[in-house]
Amino acid sequence: MMRNLNSSSNSNNRKKKWLRLGAVGLALLLLPRRSSLKADSKLAANAENEVNNKVANKFTKEDESALK
C-alpha cells in the first residue's frame, strides 16, 4: 500500500515540475527581449541614414555636373 502512495506522489511531483517548466517556457516566449528591440531599431536607423546619404550624394553629383 505504501508503494502505491509513493508512486502517486512521485507522479504528481513530476506533473507539477513539467507544468512549471512549461509555464516558464511560455513566459519566456511571450515576453519580448529588450536587446533584440534595441538592435532592430539601431539597424533600421542605420539603414535610413545610408539611404539618406546616398540620395544626398546623388543630388550633389548631379548639381555639380549641371554647373560645369
N, CA, C and O atoms as CSV, one atom per row, in Angstrom:
chain,resi,resn,atom,element,x,y,z
A,1,MET,N,N,0.818,-1.198,0.000
A,1,MET,CA,C,0.000,0.000,0.000
A,1,MET,C,C,0.858,1.258,0.000
A,1,MET,O,O,0.528,2.225,-0.686
A,2,MET,N,N,1.947,1.262,0.751
A,2,MET,CA,C,2.837,2.425,0.824
A,2,MET,C,C,3.487,2.689,-0.532
A,2,MET,O,O,3.716,3.836,-0.915
A,3,ARG,N,N,3.773,1.632,-1.232
A,3,ARG,CA,C,4.433,1.789,-2.520
A,3,ARG,C,C,3.530,2.548,-3.512
A,3,ARG,O,O,4.003,3.426,-4.233
A,4,ASN,N,N,2.268,2.216,-3.544
A,4,ASN,CA,C,1.337,2.900,-4.431
A,4,ASN,C,C,1.187,4.369,-4.053
A,4,ASN,O,O,1.063,5.226,-4.928
A,5,LEU,N,N,1.198,4.659,-2.772
A,5,LEU,CA,C,1.070,6.025,-2.310
A,5,LEU,C,C,2.275,6.848,-2.753
A,5,LEU,O,O,2.114,7.973,-3.225
A,6,ASN,N,N,3.478,6.301,-2.608
A,6,ASN,CA,C,4.690,6.994,-3.036
A,6,ASN,C,C,4.722,7.159,-4.547
A,6,ASN,O,O,5.160,8.195,-5.046
A,7,SER,N,N,4.271,6.169,-5.266
A,7,SER,CA,C,4.248,6.237,-6.718
A,7,SER,C,C,3.316,7.347,-7.176
A,7,SER,O,O,3.650,8.089,-8.100
A,8,SER,N,N,2.173,7.471,-6.559
A,8,SER,CA,C,1.220,8.518,-6.908
A,8,SER,C,C,1.783,9.890,-6.568
A,8,SER,O,O,1.583,10.853,-7.309
A,9,SER,N,N,2.481,9.973,-5.453
A,9,SER,CA,C,3.083,11.244,-5.037
A,9,SER,C,C,4.181,11.654,-6.013
A,9,SER,O,O,4.280,12.826,-6.375
A,10,ASN,N,N,5.004,10.700,-6.441
A,10,ASN,CA,C,6.061,10.987,-7.409
A,10,ASN,C,C,5.475,11.432,-8.740
A,10,ASN,O,O,6.004,12.329,-9.396
A,11,SER,N,N,4.384,10.800,-9.127
A,11,SER,CA,C,3.743,11.160,-10.382
A,11,SER,C,C,3.215,12.595,-10.328
A,11,SER,O,O,3.347,13.346,-11.294
A,12,ASN,N,N,2.624,12.966,-9.205
A,12,ASN,CA,C,2.126,14.328,-9.057
A,12,ASN,C,C,3.266,15.339,-9.051
A,12,ASN,O,O,3.142,16.429,-9.610
A,13,ASN,N,N,4.380,14.970,-8.414
A,13,ASN,CA,C,5.533,15.865,-8.386
A,13,ASN,C,C,6.089,16.082,-9.783
A,13,ASN,O,O,6.464,17.200,-10.137
A,14,ARG,N,N,6.146,15.019,-10.580
A,14,ARG,CA,C,6.633,15.131,-11.956
A,14,ARG,C,C,5.711,16.017,-12.779
A,14,ARG,O,O,6.175,16.845,-13.563
A,15,LYS,N,N,4.403,15.843,-12.603
A,15,LYS,CA,C,3.440,16.663,-13.339
A,15,LYS,C,C,3.609,18.136,-12.976
A,15,LYS,O,O,3.559,19.005,-13.846
A,16,LYS,N,N,3.808,18.409,-11.703
A,16,LYS,CA,C,3.977,19.795,-11.256
A,16,LYS,C,C,5.259,20.398,-11.831
A,16,LYS,O,O,5.275,21.560,-12.236
A,17,LYS,N,N,6.327,19.606,-11.863
A,17,LYS,CA,C,7.591,20.096,-12.423
A,17,LYS,C,C,7.436,20.423,-13.896
A,17,LYS,O,O,7.919,21.463,-14.344
A,18,TRP,N,N,6.773,19.560,-14.664
A,18,TRP,CA,C,6.575,19.809,-16.089
A,18,TRP,C,C,5.657,21.007,-16.332
A,18,TRP,O,O,5.845,21.774,-17.277
A,19,LEU,N,N,4.654,21.149,-15.450
A,19,LEU,CA,C,3.752,22.290,-15.562
A,19,LEU,C,C,4.514,23.591,-15.318
A,19,LEU,O,O,4.334,24.566,-16.046
A,20,ARG,N,N,5.367,23.603,-14.290
A,20,ARG,CA,C,6.184,24.792,-14.006
A,20,ARG,C,C,7.133,25.082,-15.162
A,20,ARG,O,O,7.276,26.232,-15.578
A,21,LEU,N,N,7.774,24.054,-15.674
A,21,LEU,CA,C,8.706,24.226,-16.786
A,21,LEU,C,C,7.983,24.770,-18.023
A,21,LEU,O,O,8.500,25.650,-18.711
A,22,GLY,N,N,6.804,24.249,-18.295
A,22,GLY,CA,C,6.023,24.737,-19.427
A,22,GLY,C,C,5.599,26.184,-19.246
A,22,GLY,O,O,5.619,26.963,-20.199
A,23,ALA,N,N,5.214,26.550,-18.023
A,23,ALA,CA,C,4.797,27.928,-17.748
A,23,ALA,C,C,5.967,28.891,-17.923
A,23,ALA,O,O,5.805,29.972,-18.489
A,24,VAL,N,N,7.135,28.504,-17.440
A,24,VAL,CA,C,8.326,29.354,-17.586
A,24,VAL,C,C,8.701,29.470,-19.061
A,24,VAL,O,O,9.033,30.560,-19.527
A,25,GLY,N,N,8.654,28.385,-19.788
A,25,GLY,CA,C,8.972,28.414,-21.215
A,25,GLY,C,C,8.008,29.300,-21.992
A,25,GLY,O,O,8.426,30.057,-22.868
A,26,LEU,N,N,6.735,29.208,-21.680
A,26,LEU,CA,C,5.740,30.043,-22.350
A,26,LEU,C,C,5.957,31.519,-22.025
A,26,LEU,O,O,5.838,32.376,-22.900
A,27,ALA,N,N,6.273,31.809,-20.772
A,27,ALA,CA,C,6.530,33.203,-20.385
A,27,ALA,C,C,7.739,33.757,-21.130
A,27,ALA,O,O,7.725,34.908,-21.566
A,28,LEU,N,N,8.775,32.952,-21.277
A,28,LEU,CA,C,9.971,33.410,-21.991
A,28,LEU,C,C,9.681,33.656,-23.475
A,28,LEU,O,O,10.279,34.540,-24.088
A,29,LEU,N,N,8.779,32.885,-24.039
A,29,LEU,CA,C,8.421,33.091,-25.442
A,29,LEU,C,C,7.580,34.346,-25.637
A,29,LEU,O,O,7.708,35.036,-26.649
A,30,LEU,N,N,6.720,34.639,-24.667
A,30,LEU,CA,C,5.802,35.760,-24.816
A,30,LEU,C,C,6.421,37.101,-24.456
A,30,LEU,O,O,6.018,38.128,-25.002
A,31,LEU,N,N,7.384,37.114,-23.558
A,31,LEU,CA,C,7.994,38.370,-23.147
A,31,LEU,C,C,9.031,38.803,-24.176
A,31,LEU,O,O,9.921,38.022,-24.512
A,32,PRO,N,N,8.936,40.031,-24.682
A,32,PRO,CA,C,9.931,40.484,-25.662
A,32,PRO,C,C,11.277,40.734,-24.998
A,32,PRO,O,O,11.359,41.140,-23.839
A,33,ARG,N,N,12.314,40.482,-25.759
A,33,ARG,CA,C,13.659,40.744,-25.244
A,33,ARG,C,C,14.036,42.165,-25.599
A,33,ARG,O,O,13.879,42.581,-26.747
A,34,ARG,N,N,14.518,42.898,-24.652
A,34,ARG,CA,C,14.867,44.291,-24.890
A,34,ARG,C,C,16.043,44.414,-25.852
A,34,ARG,O,O,16.067,45.310,-26.697
A,35,SER,N,N,17.000,43.530,-25.727
A,35,SER,CA,C,18.198,43.658,-26.566
A,35,SER,C,C,17.852,43.529,-28.044
A,35,SER,O,O,18.429,44.228,-28.877
A,36,SER,N,N,16.930,42.656,-28.372
A,36,SER,CA,C,16.585,42.493,-29.779
A,36,SER,C,C,15.828,43.718,-30.297
A,36,SER,O,O,15.970,44.087,-31.463
A,37,LEU,N,N,15.027,44.347,-29.441
A,37,LEU,CA,C,14.312,45.548,-29.877
A,37,LEU,C,C,15.289,46.688,-30.133
A,37,LEU,O,O,15.139,47.439,-31.097
A,38,LYS,N,N,16.284,46.812,-29.271
A,38,LYS,CA,C,17.284,47.858,-29.455
A,38,LYS,C,C,18.071,47.613,-30.744
A,38,LYS,O,O,18.339,48.542,-31.506
A,39,ALA,N,N,18.426,46.383,-30.970
A,39,ALA,CA,C,19.201,46.053,-32.164
A,39,ALA,C,C,18.389,46.342,-33.420
A,39,ALA,O,O,18.926,46.858,-34.401
A,40,ASP,N,N,17.100,46.015,-33.399
A,40,ASP,CA,C,16.254,46.266,-34.562
A,40,ASP,C,C,16.127,47.759,-34.838
A,40,ASP,O,O,16.182,48.186,-35.991
A,41,SER,N,N,15.958,48.550,-33.787
A,41,SER,CA,C,15.796,49.992,-34.014
A,41,SER,C,C,17.096,50.615,-34.509
A,41,SER,O,O,17.067,51.516,-35.347
A,42,LYS,N,N,18.241,50.146,-34.001
A,42,LYS,CA,C,19.532,50.657,-34.478
A,42,LYS,C,C,19.744,50.275,-35.935
A,42,LYS,O,O,20.237,51.080,-36.725
A,43,LEU,N,N,19.378,49.061,-36.288
A,43,LEU,CA,C,19.537,48.593,-37.662
A,43,LEU,C,C,18.673,49.420,-38.611
A,43,LEU,O,O,19.123,49.801,-39.692
A,44,ALA,N,N,17.447,49.694,-38.213
A,44,ALA,CA,C,16.549,50.495,-39.051
A,44,ALA,C,C,17.080,51.920,-39.187
A,44,ALA,O,O,17.021,52.498,-40.272
A,45,ALA,N,N,17.594,52.487,-38.108
A,45,ALA,CA,C,18.124,53.850,-38.157
A,45,ALA,C,C,19.347,53.922,-39.067
A,45,ALA,O,O,19.497,54.870,-39.837
A,46,ASN,N,N,20.218,52.920,-38.977
A,46,ASN,CA,C,21.404,52.886,-39.831
A,46,ASN,C,C,21.020,52.765,-41.306
A,46,ASN,O,O,21.605,53.429,-42.161
A,47,ALA,N,N,20.047,51.927,-41.593
A,47,ALA,CA,C,19.609,51.756,-42.983
A,47,ALA,C,C,19.018,53.054,-43.517
A,47,ALA,O,O,19.259,53.428,-44.665
A,48,GLU,N,N,18.249,53.734,-42.684
A,48,GLU,CA,C,17.650,55.001,-43.109
A,48,GLU,C,C,18.732,56.056,-43.357
A,48,GLU,O,O,18.650,56.823,-44.316
A,49,ASN,N,N,19.738,56.089,-42.491
A,49,ASN,CA,C,20.839,57.038,-42.675
A,49,ASN,C,C,21.596,56.765,-43.972
A,49,ASN,O,O,21.970,57.696,-44.685
A,50,GLU,N,N,21.820,55.495,-44.273
A,50,GLU,CA,C,22.533,55.146,-45.505
A,50,GLU,C,C,21.744,55.583,-46.734
A,50,GLU,O,O,22.319,56.103,-47.691
A,51,VAL,N,N,20.451,55.378,-46.711
A,51,VAL,CA,C,19.613,55.789,-47.844
A,51,VAL,C,C,19.651,57.302,-47.995
A,51,VAL,O,O,19.790,57.818,-49.104
A,52,ASN,N,N,19.529,58.009,-46.884
A,52,ASN,CA,C,19.563,59.476,-46.945
A,52,ASN,C,C,20.900,59.980,-47.484
A,52,ASN,O,O,20.934,60.931,-48.264
A,53,ASN,N,N,22.004,59.347,-47.072
A,53,ASN,CA,C,23.327,59.747,-47.563
A,53,ASN,C,C,23.473,59.485,-49.060
A,53,ASN,O,O,24.041,60.306,-49.781
A,54,LYS,N,N,22.967,58.356,-49.526
A,54,LYS,CA,C,23.064,58.039,-50.957
A,54,LYS,C,C,22.254,59.026,-51.782
A,54,LYS,O,O,22.693,59.466,-52.844
A,55,VAL,N,N,21.074,59.372,-51.292
A,55,VAL,CA,C,20.231,60.321,-52.008
A,55,VAL,C,C,20.901,61.688,-52.036
A,55,VAL,O,O,20.914,62.355,-53.071
A,56,ALA,N,N,21.458,62.109,-50.900
A,56,ALA,CA,C,22.123,63.408,-50.829
A,56,ALA,C,C,23.340,63.443,-51.752
A,56,ALA,O,O,23.572,64.445,-52.428
A,57,ASN,N,N,24.113,62.370,-51.788
A,57,ASN,CA,C,25.286,62.304,-52.659
A,57,ASN,C,C,24.885,62.330,-54.132
A,57,ASN,O,O,25.574,62.933,-54.956
A,58,LYS,N,N,23.791,61.688,-54.455
A,58,LYS,CA,C,23.344,61.659,-55.846
A,58,LYS,C,C,22.965,63.066,-56.306
A,58,LYS,O,O,23.313,63.477,-57.413
A,59,PHE,N,N,22.255,63.796,-55.459
A,59,PHE,CA,C,21.856,65.144,-55.837
A,59,PHE,C,C,23.050,66.090,-55.957
A,59,PHE,O,O,23.074,66.944,-56.843
A,60,THR,N,N,24.031,65.948,-55.082
A,60,THR,CA,C,25.188,66.845,-55.179
A,60,THR,C,C,25.994,66.542,-56.433
A,60,THR,O,O,26.518,67.469,-57.049
A,61,LYS,N,N,26.112,65.295,-56.830
A,61,LYS,CA,C,26.837,64.949,-58.053
A,61,LYS,C,C,26.107,65.489,-59.280
A,61,LYS,O,O,26.739,65.987,-60.212
A,62,GLU,N,N,24.778,65.393,-59.282
A,62,GLU,CA,C,24.010,65.914,-60.407
A,62,GLU,C,C,24.124,67.435,-60.475
A,62,GLU,O,O,24.234,68.003,-61.561
A,63,ASP,N,N,24.099,68.091,-59.321
A,63,ASP,CA,C,24.219,69.545,-59.278
A,63,ASP,C,C,25.598,69.988,-59.782
A,63,ASP,O,O,25.703,70.980,-60.504
A,64,GLU,N,N,26.644,69.264,-59.409
A,64,GLU,CA,C,27.996,69.594,-59.850
A,64,GLU,C,C,28.128,69.436,-61.352
A,64,GLU,O,O,28.750,70.273,-62.005
A,65,SER,N,N,27.555,68.381,-61.913
A,65,SER,CA,C,27.656,68.167,-63.358
A,65,SER,C,C,26.829,69.198,-64.118
A,65,SER,O,O,27.195,69.574,-65.231
A,66,ALA,N,N,25.733,69.659,-63.548
A,66,ALA,CA,C,24.924,70.689,-64.201
A,66,ALA,C,C,25.640,72.039,-64.203
A,66,ALA,O,O,25.461,72.839,-65.122
A,67,LEU,N,N,26.447,72.290,-63.176
A,67,LEU,CA,C,27.160,73.554,-63.086
A,67,LEU,C,C,28.318,73.644,-64.072
A,67,LEU,O,O,28.721,74.741,-64.457
A,68,LYS,N,N,28.849,72.513,-64.479
A,68,LYS,CA,C,30.021,72.504,-65.377
A,68,LYS,C,C,29.693,72.822,-66.759
A,68,LYS,O,O,30.579,72.848,-67.613
